[in-house]
Amino acid sequence: MAGLVGHLVLAALLTARPGDAGLYPARGEDGVAIALVSHGWHSGLVLPRDVLTGAGPALADIATRFRAYPALEFGWGEARFYRATPTLAQFDAGLALAALFTPGGRPGVVQVVGLERPARDSFPHSEIVPVRVSRAGLARLLARLEASFRLAEGRPVAGGPGLYGPSLFYEGAGRFSYANVCNHWAAGLLNAAGLPVTPVLDTHPAGLLRDLRWRAGLSPMPAANLSKP
């Protein structure tokens, strides 16, 4: 056990990605509020819809399609497993193993969800970490997010309804594997915005939350008051 822990610590140290002090944290008024949302087994990012318009053809198209919503949640996963697993109650071990360990990885998809209310109200049972990124950091994050979508004739390829709320799946440009799960994807977007991340820890949402606390000084929002009328 001690040897396993030692190997994990070494792997974490060797794969840790530094932040960029020129991008994060945001200084003064140069900042945009985004949020990481942990659903327990999966994480995504919530972004204001209005920042997407000039970021690239995929995000501009999505901003237009979801124009009725002030914010959007983006999540990434393996095409078959993501669609088949709205909650852990629908967990299929065969699909999970194929998603994680198929040589060369498996096709990825991006789920986009329109949010009418703030993230805390939209996801009362989830852990939410608010992040204030600089405008320059946001631009880099959006460029990386744009690259997550496969384009056909200059537009993102929609792949049917998402798992909850007003949502759609889109075909992804990346490959999913044990080394590139949804939480690695979310951490990579934050790293593009200048935050330090540690991929070994970020494999699971709980590790990603600890990583953001330890290395970026970020903490989850208080739990939602579910007793409110």
Steps between C-alpha positions, in 0.01 A plus 500: 500500500782737589662428164175573314455829685860592423451432128182711496674789672791478256260486202314803634822698536627404154174582319406818690445793265597848618270795488565823313534801731445727201150355453383392844384632734309781332603847615268787577204524266662270244303188584213277395312270739477135394441185708608139524207268581562156654207260467671232710640285219523761226596866478430782257547874460236773505572802281302817421344453158593849384876428512468231232400712202843589363686190617471290184240344268396218735446720803339778297251249358426366849456851639239566231318169551487549879435875482208476745733401786740733684747223587600162359650190658758308296592139578708246312501121496510177302216489248327176603562506875412868546167465322411183693588631847288795612558390864706235676184289524539433125870408529599223255837342586548363148452839338726661761786254443473536123503879533806498723717229349431472125841531327524841335204630697137537398307790339411786732192719516429839656172561680372859505224592747312829504462648850220745578620559858841533670706183538427467874124504434525283189700228677395507868651159578835553324826646627575826321833682499483862380804612301581855390722487193666786314380602155823369348463174692139468388606545137743208534237288675250569222754412231556163668124448541445585132752232406291239687231506228511317168393728217323407180471774238610748763235411758494276810329166446199455730439144618161499669350607833717522810438340838309775681340837444519682166810324371669347198790267438760602241761280337838554658841537339694314769534139614388377840712261709615440857765767437249753367174480695242776543671641806837520321318692225351750746838539673665560162261786429581658835871450440464682166358793699813504718407279796746235623366143478615148582358242256558198727288661773250635248395153377208509746289808583590476868868516409440790263325696777791436738749594230324834443495564875867409557659655195264783398348590838143440382213366710149374415198720553287434810236233455167609359219586743245247382244624752448826312153538340 
